[in-house]
Amino acid sequence: MARVLAEQVFQEPLTDDRYKAFSKALDPCLEIRNGHWRRSSLALDKLRMICEFEAPDAEAVREAFNASGLAFERIWTANVYAIEDYPEMLAKLNAAVAGQGTAAAK
């Protein structure tokens, strides 16, 4: 399986209802191609979104988007590097987040 990213750009802000409709259309098209949604990151202005999938390859996700009628800017495979893979950096992040919580409580 590959990690696949799909980028979408919207002309108007994405609503929760449109997001649900996208998911409803895309999920069965992914399933028959052995693809699985992992997460989505939506820009604060709701005009751009990156979705992350596990799939055999980028072409499987591209085919699923095309079959579901959903528009996309680009789809590509990626290597994923996560902070959990770097214990020292994770400890720094956890300390920073804990410090923000303490400062917010004051």
PyMOL commands that place a pseudoatom at each C-alpha (Angstrom):
pseudoatom trace, name=CA, resn=MET, resi=1, chain=A, elem=C, hetatm=0, pos=[0.000, 0.000, 0.000]
pseudoatom trace, name=CA, resn=ALA, resi=2, chain=A, elem=C, hetatm=0, pos=[1.105, 3.542, -0.685]
pseudoatom trace, name=CA, resn=ARG, resi=3, chain=A, elem=C, hetatm=0, pos=[0.334, 6.773, 1.111]
pseudoatom trace, name=CA, resn=VAL, resi=4, chain=A, elem=C, hetatm=0, pos=[-1.502, 8.936, -1.407]
pseudoatom trace, name=CA, resn=LEU, resi=5, chain=A, elem=C, hetatm=0, pos=[-2.367, 12.619, -1.105]
pseudoatom trace, name=CA, resn=ALA, resi=6, chain=A, elem=C, hetatm=0, pos=[-5.129, 14.362, -3.035]
pseudoatom trace, name=CA, resn=GLU, resi=7, chain=A, elem=C, hetatm=0, pos=[-5.358, 18.144, -3.273]
pseudoatom trace, name=CA, resn=GLN, resi=8, chain=A, elem=C, hetatm=0, pos=[-8.647, 19.905, -3.912]
pseudoatom trace, name=CA, resn=VAL, resi=9, chain=A, elem=C, hetatm=0, pos=[-9.394, 23.601, -4.446]
pseudoatom trace, name=CA, resn=PHE, resi=10, chain=A, elem=C, hetatm=0, pos=[-12.920, 24.989, -4.076]
pseudoatom trace, name=CA, resn=GLN, resi=11, chain=A, elem=C, hetatm=0, pos=[-14.523, 28.099, -5.569]
pseudoatom trace, name=CA, resn=GLU, resi=12, chain=A, elem=C, hetatm=0, pos=[-16.576, 28.628, -2.411]
pseudoatom trace, name=CA, resn=PRO, resi=13, chain=A, elem=C, hetatm=0, pos=[-15.938, 27.481, 1.158]
pseudoatom trace, name=CA, resn=LEU, resi=14, chain=A, elem=C, hetatm=0, pos=[-16.541, 23.774, 1.723]
pseudoatom trace, name=CA, resn=THR, resi=15, chain=A, elem=C, hetatm=0, pos=[-19.536, 23.170, 3.972]
pseudoatom trace, name=CA, resn=ASP, resi=16, chain=A, elem=C, hetatm=0, pos=[-20.030, 20.187, 6.259]
pseudoatom trace, name=CA, resn=ASP, resi=17, chain=A, elem=C, hetatm=0, pos=[-22.901, 19.003, 4.047]
pseudoatom trace, name=CA, resn=ARG, resi=18, chain=A, elem=C, hetatm=0, pos=[-20.756, 19.129, 0.887]
pseudoatom trace, name=CA, resn=TYR, resi=19, chain=A, elem=C, hetatm=0, pos=[-17.930, 17.320, 2.706]
pseudoatom trace, name=CA, resn=LYS, resi=20, chain=A, elem=C, hetatm=0, pos=[-20.360, 14.537, 3.718]
pseudoatom trace, name=CA, resn=ALA, resi=21, chain=A, elem=C, hetatm=0, pos=[-21.662, 14.313, 0.143]
pseudoatom trace, name=CA, resn=PHE, resi=22, chain=A, elem=C, hetatm=0, pos=[-18.072, 14.050, -1.169]
pseudoatom trace, name=CA, resn=SER, resi=23, chain=A, elem=C, hetatm=0, pos=[-17.354, 11.241, 1.292]
pseudoatom trace, name=CA, resn=LYS, resi=24, chain=A, elem=C, hetatm=0, pos=[-20.547, 9.409, 0.389]
pseudoatom trace, name=CA, resn=ALA, resi=25, chain=A, elem=C, hetatm=0, pos=[-19.650, 9.568, -3.318]
pseudoatom trace, name=CA, resn=LEU, resi=26, chain=A, elem=C, hetatm=0, pos=[-15.951, 8.732, -2.931]
pseudoatom trace, name=CA, resn=ASP, resi=27, chain=A, elem=C, hetatm=0, pos=[-15.997, 5.945, -0.317]
pseudoatom trace, name=CA, resn=PRO, resi=28, chain=A, elem=C, hetatm=0, pos=[-17.526, 3.184, -2.487]
pseudoatom trace, name=CA, resn=CYS, resi=29, chain=A, elem=C, hetatm=0, pos=[-15.236, 4.132, -5.396]
pseudoatom trace, name=CA, resn=LEU, resi=30, chain=A, elem=C, hetatm=0, pos=[-12.212, 3.834, -3.106]
pseudoatom trace, name=CA, resn=GLU, resi=31, chain=A, elem=C, hetatm=0, pos=[-13.413, 0.585, -1.587]
pseudoatom trace, name=CA, resn=ILE, resi=32, chain=A, elem=C, hetatm=0, pos=[-13.589, -1.284, -4.888]
pseudoatom trace, name=CA, resn=ARG, resi=33, chain=A, elem=C, hetatm=0, pos=[-10.017, -0.111, -5.620]
pseudoatom trace, name=CA, resn=ASN, resi=34, chain=A, elem=C, hetatm=0, pos=[-8.764, -1.226, -2.185]
pseudoatom trace, name=CA, resn=GLY, resi=35, chain=A, elem=C, hetatm=0, pos=[-8.251, 2.380, -1.077]
pseudoatom trace, name=CA, resn=HIS, resi=36, chain=A, elem=C, hetatm=0, pos=[-8.880, 3.742, 2.407]
pseudoatom trace, name=CA, resn=TRP, resi=37, chain=A, elem=C, hetatm=0, pos=[-9.255, 7.322, 3.655]
pseudoatom trace, name=CA, resn=ARG, resi=38, chain=A, elem=C, hetatm=0, pos=[-6.915, 8.269, 6.534]
pseudoatom trace, name=CA, resn=ARG, resi=39, chain=A, elem=C, hetatm=0, pos=[-7.433, 11.973, 7.214]
pseudoatom trace, name=CA, resn=SER, resi=40, chain=A, elem=C, hetatm=0, pos=[-8.222, 15.330, 5.649]
pseudoatom trace, name=CA, resn=SER, resi=41, chain=A, elem=C, hetatm=0, pos=[-6.753, 18.752, 6.314]
pseudoatom trace, name=CA, resn=LEU, resi=42, chain=A, elem=C, hetatm=0, pos=[-9.050, 21.639, 5.429]
pseudoatom trace, name=CA, resn=ALA, resi=43, chain=A, elem=C, hetatm=0, pos=[-7.666, 25.185, 5.146]
pseudoatom trace, name=CA, resn=LEU, resi=44, chain=A, elem=C, hetatm=0, pos=[-9.114, 27.656, 7.624]
pseudoatom trace, name=CA, resn=ASP, resi=45, chain=A, elem=C, hetatm=0, pos=[-10.791, 29.531, 4.762]
pseudoatom trace, name=CA, resn=LYS, resi=46, chain=A, elem=C, hetatm=0, pos=[-12.258, 26.165, 3.626]
pseudoatom trace, name=CA, resn=LEU, resi=47, chain=A, elem=C, hetatm=0, pos=[-11.109, 26.744, 0.038]
pseudoatom trace, name=CA, resn=ARG, resi=48, chain=A, elem=C, hetatm=0, pos=[-8.352, 24.097, -0.052]
pseudoatom trace, name=CA, resn=MET, resi=49, chain=A, elem=C, hetatm=0, pos=[-8.146, 20.558, 1.252]
pseudoatom trace, name=CA, resn=ILE, resi=50, chain=A, elem=C, hetatm=0, pos=[-5.546, 17.787, 1.291]
pseudoatom trace, name=CA, resn=CYS, resi=51, chain=A, elem=C, hetatm=0, pos=[-6.871, 14.266, 1.824]
pseudoatom trace, name=CA, resn=GLU, resi=52, chain=A, elem=C, hetatm=0, pos=[-4.624, 11.356, 2.765]
pseudoatom trace, name=CA, resn=PHE, resi=53, chain=A, elem=C, hetatm=0, pos=[-5.325, 7.783, 1.696]
pseudoatom trace, name=CA, resn=GLU, resi=54, chain=A, elem=C, hetatm=0, pos=[-3.817, 4.309, 1.872]
pseudoatom trace, name=CA, resn=ALA, resi=55, chain=A, elem=C, hetatm=0, pos=[-4.161, 2.747, -1.563]
pseudoatom trace, name=CA, resn=PRO, resi=56, chain=A, elem=C, hetatm=0, pos=[-2.318, 0.448, -3.968]
pseudoatom trace, name=CA, resn=ASP, resi=57, chain=A, elem=C, hetatm=0, pos=[-1.054, 3.529, -5.842]
pseudoatom trace, name=CA, resn=ALA, resi=58, chain=A, elem=C, hetatm=0, pos=[-1.949, 7.084, -6.854]
pseudoatom trace, name=CA, resn=GLU, resi=59, chain=A, elem=C, hetatm=0, pos=[-3.780, 5.841, -9.934]
pseudoatom trace, name=CA, resn=ALA, resi=60, chain=A, elem=C, hetatm=0, pos=[-6.300, 3.941, -7.761]
pseudoatom trace, name=CA, resn=VAL, resi=61, chain=A, elem=C, hetatm=0, pos=[-7.183, 7.158, -5.907]
pseudoatom trace, name=CA, resn=ARG, resi=62, chain=A, elem=C, hetatm=0, pos=[-7.258, 9.151, -9.159]
pseudoatom trace, name=CA, resn=GLU, resi=63, chain=A, elem=C, hetatm=0, pos=[-9.662, 6.569, -10.646]
pseudoatom trace, name=CA, resn=ALA, resi=64, chain=A, elem=C, hetatm=0, pos=[-11.854, 6.739, -7.524]
pseudoatom trace, name=CA, resn=PHE, resi=65, chain=A, elem=C, hetatm=0, pos=[-12.088, 10.540, -7.747]
pseudoatom trace, name=CA, resn=ASN, resi=66, chain=A, elem=C, hetatm=0, pos=[-12.908, 10.359, -11.459]
pseudoatom trace, name=CA, resn=ALA, resi=67, chain=A, elem=C, hetatm=0, pos=[-15.520, 7.613, -10.942]
pseudoatom trace, name=CA, resn=SER, resi=68, chain=A, elem=C, hetatm=0, pos=[-17.191, 9.596, -8.152]
pseudoatom trace, name=CA, resn=GLY, resi=69, chain=A, elem=C, hetatm=0, pos=[-17.235, 12.804, -10.213]
pseudoatom trace, name=CA, resn=LEU, resi=70, chain=A, elem=C, hetatm=0, pos=[-15.128, 14.723, -7.680]
pseudoatom trace, name=CA, resn=ALA, resi=71, chain=A, elem=C, hetatm=0, pos=[-12.708, 17.338, -8.961]
pseudoatom trace, name=CA, resn=PHE, resi=72, chain=A, elem=C, hetatm=0, pos=[-9.095, 17.447, -7.796]
pseudoatom trace, name=CA, resn=GLU, resi=73, chain=A, elem=C, hetatm=0, pos=[-6.020, 19.523, -8.548]
pseudoatom trace, name=CA, resn=ARG, resi=74, chain=A, elem=C, hetatm=0, pos=[-3.429, 16.756, -8.197]
pseudoatom trace, name=CA, resn=ILE, resi=75, chain=A, elem=C, hetatm=0, pos=[-2.922, 13.342, -6.644]
pseudoatom trace, name=CA, resn=TRP, resi=76, chain=A, elem=C, hetatm=0, pos=[0.466, 11.936, -5.709]
pseudoatom trace, name=CA, resn=THR, resi=77, chain=A, elem=C, hetatm=0, pos=[2.195, 9.324, -3.572]
pseudoatom trace, name=CA, resn=ALA, resi=78, chain=A, elem=C, hetatm=0, pos=[4.268, 10.517, -0.629]
pseudoatom trace, name=CA, resn=ASN, resi=79, chain=A, elem=C, hetatm=0, pos=[6.688, 9.426, 2.033]
pseudoatom trace, name=CA, resn=VAL, resi=80, chain=A, elem=C, hetatm=0, pos=[5.349, 10.294, 5.452]
pseudoatom trace, name=CA, resn=TYR, resi=81, chain=A, elem=C, hetatm=0, pos=[7.581, 11.547, 8.227]
pseudoatom trace, name=CA, resn=ALA, resi=82, chain=A, elem=C, hetatm=0, pos=[5.892, 11.942, 11.591]
pseudoatom trace, name=CA, resn=ILE, resi=83, chain=A, elem=C, hetatm=0, pos=[7.049, 13.436, 14.858]
pseudoatom trace, name=CA, resn=GLU, resi=84, chain=A, elem=C, hetatm=0, pos=[6.297, 10.103, 16.551]
pseudoatom trace, name=CA, resn=ASP, resi=85, chain=A, elem=C, hetatm=0, pos=[9.318, 8.724, 14.689]
pseudoatom trace, name=CA, resn=TYR, resi=86, chain=A, elem=C, hetatm=0, pos=[11.618, 11.210, 16.469]
pseudoatom trace, name=CA, resn=PRO, resi=87, chain=A, elem=C, hetatm=0, pos=[11.354, 10.779, 20.279]
pseudoatom trace, name=CA, resn=GLU, resi=88, chain=A, elem=C, hetatm=0, pos=[13.392, 13.897, 21.165]
pseudoatom trace, name=CA, resn=MET, resi=89, chain=A, elem=C, hetatm=0, pos=[11.268, 16.131, 18.954]
pseudoatom trace, name=CA, resn=LEU, resi=90, chain=A, elem=C, hetatm=0, pos=[8.071, 14.515, 20.286]
pseudoatom trace, name=CA, resn=ALA, resi=91, chain=A, elem=C, hetatm=0, pos=[9.168, 15.235, 23.862]
pseudoatom trace, name=CA, resn=LYS, resi=92, chain=A, elem=C, hetatm=0, pos=[9.782, 18.908, 22.962]
pseudoatom trace, name=CA, resn=LEU, resi=93, chain=A, elem=C, hetatm=0, pos=[6.367, 19.173, 21.319]
pseudoatom trace, name=CA, resn=ASN, resi=94, chain=A, elem=C, hetatm=0, pos=[4.623, 17.550, 24.295]
pseudoatom trace, name=CA, resn=ALA, resi=95, chain=A, elem=C, hetatm=0, pos=[6.384, 19.961, 26.667]
pseudoatom trace, name=CA, resn=ALA, resi=96, chain=A, elem=C, hetatm=0, pos=[5.402, 22.949, 24.530]
pseudoatom trace, name=CA, resn=VAL, resi=97, chain=A, elem=C, hetatm=0, pos=[1.772, 21.858, 24.335]
pseudoatom trace, name=CA, resn=ALA, resi=98, chain=A, elem=C, hetatm=0, pos=[1.663, 21.197, 28.092]
pseudoatom trace, name=CA, resn=GLY, resi=99, chain=A, elem=C, hetatm=0, pos=[3.151, 24.659, 28.678]
pseudoatom trace, name=CA, resn=GLN, resi=100, chain=A, elem=C, hetatm=0, pos=[0.460, 26.296, 26.538]
pseudoatom trace, name=CA, resn=GLY, resi=101, chain=A, elem=C, hetatm=0, pos=[-2.240, 24.543, 28.534]
pseudoatom trace, name=CA, resn=THR, resi=102, chain=A, elem=C, hetatm=0, pos=[-0.722, 25.850, 31.769]
pseudoatom trace, name=CA, resn=ALA, resi=103, chain=A, elem=C, hetatm=0, pos=[-0.452, 29.394, 30.381]
pseudoatom trace, name=CA, resn=ALA, resi=104, chain=A, elem=C, hetatm=0, pos=[-4.060, 29.308, 29.141]
pseudoatom trace, name=CA, resn=ALA, resi=105, chain=A, elem=C, hetatm=0, pos=[-5.292, 28.285, 32.597]
pseudoatom trace, name=CA, resn=LYS, resi=106, chain=A, elem=C, hetatm=0, pos=[-3.809, 31.411, 34.204]
for i in range(1, 106): cmd.bond("trace and resi %d" % i, "trace and resi %d" % (i + 1))
show_as sticks, trace
zoom trace
